[in-house]
Amino acid sequence: MYDIVFISYHEPNAEENWKKLKKSYPMAKRVDGVKGIHQAHIEAAKKSFTSMFWVVDGDAVIEETFNFKHKPSKYNNQMVHIWRSRNPINGLVYGYGGVKLLPTELTKQVDVTTPDMTTSISKDLVLKEEVSNITAFNTDEFNTWKGAFRECVKLSSRAIKNQDDKETLERLKTWCSIGKERKFGDYAIKGAISGRKYGHANIDKPEELRKINDFDWLTERFNNERD
């Protein structure tokens, strides 16, 4: 079995999710409080002693039916594997927040200047149909807004490699309009609308897009928008 690494950064439900994962997989490891998404994944890769390693995000609630037994063939063990996740606010099911299986050495060398970390590790992606978890990012006002804002910046700016334009537009529409009645759903919609606007405005400005990985900048923007 490949190493499992749980990556957390101040998610309110991280401790609960970590305990559940650790109970099922006692050998799981954790990276906590490392500033910068790229940097946290590099640190996770350094903790791994296997050629690939699993990544579980701090807000991920693993499905009971999911296991960590997948083993790629020798022909695709240098590819990024992404499982699907269920969005608790708008019902979308795709790779956002899903469990990932990453090549260890390539992750250590990831380009830290890119807006989207996952698609920068390898030029090849394997998208798995199975749902691995619920991405329970709607834990408070800020984390809900932040999750929606970051994802919709990446969607609207085409920061994710090989995006399907029609699929991307449908996802953006859903993010920006569905789920207001859900827990913190209004903050998800506000964050999505703001993220879509920011992504469109900065589509050819990589230095501006990189800011979505700066949590201090995100906090300041959230507070400014809320005021």
C-alpha positions as MATLAB code, in Angstrom:
seq = 'MYDIVFISYHEPNAEENWKKLKKSYPMAKRVDGVKGIHQAHIEAAKKSFTSMFWVVDGDAVIEETFNFKHKPSKYNNQMVHIWRSRNPINGLVYGYGGVKLLPTELTKQVDVTTPDMTTSISKDLVLKEEVSNITAFNTDEFNTWKGAFRECVKLSSRAIKNQDDKETLERLKTWCSIGKERKFGDYAIKGAISGRKYGHANIDKPEELRKINDFDWLTERFNNERD';
ca = [
       0.000    0.000    0.000;
       1.173    3.512   -0.754;
       1.620    6.028    2.061;
      -1.435    8.090    2.983;
      -0.785   11.719    3.944;
      -3.453   13.967    5.454;
      -2.834   17.673    4.689;
      -4.518   20.256    6.899;
      -4.330   24.000    7.312;
      -6.713   25.447    9.920;
      -9.825   23.641    8.653;
     -12.326   23.643   11.542;
     -13.202   19.969   10.927;
      -9.635   18.773   10.339;
      -9.136   17.108   13.732;
     -12.367   15.140   13.436;
     -11.543   14.033    9.888;
      -7.980   13.124   10.856;
      -9.142   10.943   13.757;
     -11.535    9.062   11.491;
      -8.840    8.469    8.891;
      -6.276    7.435   11.495;
      -8.716    4.975   13.047;
      -9.187    3.202    9.717;
      -5.578    3.613    8.551;
      -3.261    3.771   11.598;
      -0.150    4.218    9.428;
      -1.483    7.432    7.864;
       0.781   10.479    8.183;
      -0.050   14.147    8.571;
       1.226   17.521    7.359;
      -0.371   20.304    9.365;
      -0.013   24.080    9.283;
       2.464   24.354    6.399;
       1.811   27.668    4.677;
       1.303   27.409    0.942;
      -0.550   24.644   -0.887;
       2.423   23.708   -3.062;
       4.754   23.753   -0.060;
       2.411   21.542    1.963;
       2.337   18.940   -0.796;
       6.118   19.041   -1.150;
       6.358   18.393    2.587;
       3.883   15.519    2.217;
       6.028   14.010   -0.537;
       9.074   14.238    1.724;
       7.215   12.235    4.387;
       6.447    9.456    1.944;
       8.677    6.416    1.619;
       6.712    4.946   -1.298;
       6.990    5.789   -5.008;
       3.502    7.296   -4.954;
       1.427    8.612   -2.078;
      -2.207    9.359   -1.326;
      -3.322   12.875   -0.377;
      -6.391   13.491    1.764;
      -7.375   17.127    2.309;
      -8.207   18.416    5.772;
     -11.887   18.953    4.963;
     -12.367   15.549    3.298;
     -14.871   13.118    4.802;
     -13.929    9.763    3.274;
     -16.728    7.602    1.917;
     -17.107    4.302    3.754;
     -16.960    2.421    0.455;
     -13.659    3.971   -0.596;
     -10.344    2.241    0.024;
      -6.740    3.157   -0.718;
      -5.814   -0.033   -2.558;
      -5.524    1.206   -6.137;
      -2.143    0.496   -7.691;
      -1.360    1.993  -11.120;
       0.457   -0.015  -13.738;
       4.088    0.713  -14.532;
       2.862    2.725  -17.529;
       0.983    5.336  -15.486;
       2.723    5.449  -12.126;
       4.129    8.869  -12.977;
       0.665   10.318  -13.557;
      -1.545   12.246  -11.148;
      -4.651   10.246  -10.232;
      -7.693   12.204   -9.032;
     -10.848   10.701   -7.569;
     -14.189   12.476   -7.529;
     -15.691   14.276   -4.554;
     -19.212   15.346   -3.677;
     -19.903   19.042   -3.029;
     -22.244   19.384   -0.008;
     -23.646   22.744   -1.151;
     -24.362   22.514   -4.868;
     -24.222   18.763   -5.458;
     -21.458   18.854   -8.073;
     -19.438   15.647   -8.311;
     -15.976   15.955   -9.841;
     -12.309   16.243   -8.835;
     -12.649   19.335   -6.624;
     -11.352   18.281   -3.192;
     -11.129   14.623   -4.122;
      -8.529   12.136   -2.891;
      -5.394   12.111   -5.030;
      -2.619    9.631   -5.735;
       0.573   11.501   -6.605;
       4.022   10.448   -7.861;
       6.358   11.216   -4.987;
       9.476   12.496   -6.755;
       7.550   14.650   -9.224;
       5.603   16.229   -6.371;
       8.839   17.206   -4.650;
       9.788   19.086   -7.838;
       6.417   20.782   -8.493;
       6.482   24.319   -9.881;
       5.446   26.439   -6.901;
       4.496   29.431   -9.086;
       1.421   27.836  -10.683;
      -2.160   28.639   -9.585;
      -3.270   24.993   -9.650;
      -0.897   22.678   -7.840;
      -2.367   19.300   -8.774;
      -2.230   19.727  -12.545;
       1.316   21.084  -12.358;
       2.908   17.913  -10.991;
       2.613   15.852  -14.157;
       1.513   16.570  -17.712;
      -0.726   13.504  -17.517;
      -3.861   13.095  -15.383;
      -5.982   10.049  -14.660;
      -9.520   11.022  -13.647;
     -11.216    8.254  -11.671;
     -14.995    7.879  -11.681;
     -15.339    6.622   -8.113;
     -16.411    9.129   -5.450;
     -13.800    9.160   -2.691;
     -15.232   11.685   -0.245;
     -17.422   14.641    0.574;
     -15.477   17.905    0.515;
     -16.969   19.418    3.658;
     -15.576   22.908    3.134;
     -18.707   24.659    4.429;
     -17.571   24.785    8.040;
     -17.703   28.550    8.546;
     -18.165   31.743    6.546;
     -14.528   32.221    5.525;
     -13.643   28.641    4.609;
     -16.816   28.314    2.550;
     -16.169   31.561    0.691;
     -12.481   30.680    0.234;
     -13.168   27.245   -1.239;
     -15.679   28.615   -3.734;
     -13.562   31.643   -4.635;
     -10.386   29.648   -5.323;
     -12.128   26.994   -7.379;
     -14.038   29.489   -9.511;
     -10.909   31.556  -10.152;
      -9.268   28.416  -11.527;
     -12.302   27.474  -13.593;
     -12.902   30.923  -15.077;
      -9.227   31.635  -15.798;
      -8.706   28.196  -17.395;
      -5.872   27.570  -14.940;
      -6.595   23.842  -14.993;
      -4.985   22.089  -17.946;
      -7.174   20.523  -20.620;
     -10.442   21.882  -19.265;
     -13.577   21.091  -21.226;
     -15.074   24.528  -21.900;
     -18.694   23.412  -21.882;
     -18.236   21.414  -18.703;
     -16.361   24.303  -17.072;
     -19.131   26.793  -17.882;
     -21.763   24.461  -16.433;
     -19.760   24.041  -13.248;
     -19.270   27.790  -12.924;
     -22.982   28.352  -13.384;
     -23.771   25.813  -10.672;
     -21.205   27.208   -8.239;
     -22.617   30.711   -8.708;
     -26.294   29.892   -8.337;
     -27.079   26.648   -6.504;
     -27.232   25.823   -2.800;
     -28.098   29.066   -1.035;
     -30.333   27.147    1.383;
     -27.470   24.881    2.455;
     -25.191   25.526    5.427;
     -23.146   28.658    4.542;
     -24.463   28.303    1.006;
     -24.808   32.063    0.568;
     -21.080   32.454    1.246;
     -20.290   29.774   -1.319;
     -22.289   31.621   -3.957;
     -20.726   34.969   -3.037;
     -17.253   33.461   -3.194;
     -18.001   31.756   -6.496;
     -19.299   34.931   -8.141;
     -16.313   36.900   -6.870;
     -13.901   34.171   -7.992;
     -15.439   33.980  -11.446;
     -15.046   37.733  -11.854;
     -11.453   37.707  -10.576;
     -10.501   34.798  -12.840;
     -11.933   36.461  -15.928;
     -10.202   39.749  -15.104;
      -6.808   38.105  -14.611;
      -6.859   35.313  -17.167;
      -3.508   36.413  -18.648;
      -1.933   37.583  -15.402;
      -0.271   34.597  -13.696;
       1.155   36.744  -10.888;
      -2.410   37.759   -9.929;
      -3.760   34.222  -10.223;
      -1.056   32.926   -7.891;
      -2.539   35.037   -5.107;
      -5.330   32.507   -4.614;
      -2.768   30.297   -2.853;
      -1.894   33.036   -0.351;
      -4.247   32.562    2.581;
      -3.356   35.938    4.116;
      -4.377   37.636    0.866;
      -7.572   35.564    0.767;
      -8.438   36.549    4.322;
      -7.955   40.226    3.533;
     -10.056   39.981    0.381;
     -12.831   38.154    2.222;
     -12.935   40.780    4.939;
     -12.986   43.600    2.391;
     -15.829   42.019    0.451;
     -17.833   41.289    3.578;
     -17.475   44.906    4.731;
];
